[in-house]
Amino acid sequence: MGEVSQALSVPLSTATRMANWWMDNGYAQRLPDPNDRRIVRHFCQFNTARKFPHL
């Protein structure tokens, strides 16, 4: 979330709320990193990438 927060110039809490909204509404999904159990990756769904190309 730190990278997203910096890229969008928003506080970390705002980036987290945005990511949760994306997940809850089916625009993205969380997947575990196969090499590091502490890391969770966020992936946009295919249709989301077309609707929001700047993400």
N, C-alpha and C positions, 0 to 999 in steps of 0.2 A: 504494500500500500504506500510505502514511502516514495517509490518511484512515480506512482500515479499522482500522489499528492504534489510532488515537485513539478511534474510535467504540466499539471493543470493549475498550478499556483493556488492551491486551496489547502486548508488545514487537513491534517491526517484524519481527523474525525469526519470531515465532510467527504473525503475520498472513500472512507470505509462505508458511510451511509450510501453513497452513490453505488458502490460495488454491490452492497446488499440489495439495493433496489434492482440493479441489473440482473442479479441472480434470481430474485423473487419473481421477476416478470419474464424470465426466460430469454433475456438478451445475452446472457453469458453463463458460463459454468465454471465451477472450481474443480481443479484436478490436482491430485497430489504429485509432487515432483518425485520421479522414480529414484533419483540419486540422493535425495535429502528429505527425510520425513518431516523436517521442521518447516519446509517450504510448501506453499499452496500456490499453484499457478491459476490465473484467470484467463479464460478464453472466450472471445466473442463468438456467438453463433454466426453462421454464414449470412443470414438475412440482416443481422445487426450490422455487419461490416459494410453492407451496401447502404443501409439507412444512415449510418454514422461513420463516414469514411475517415474522419479526423481522429477517431479513437484508435 
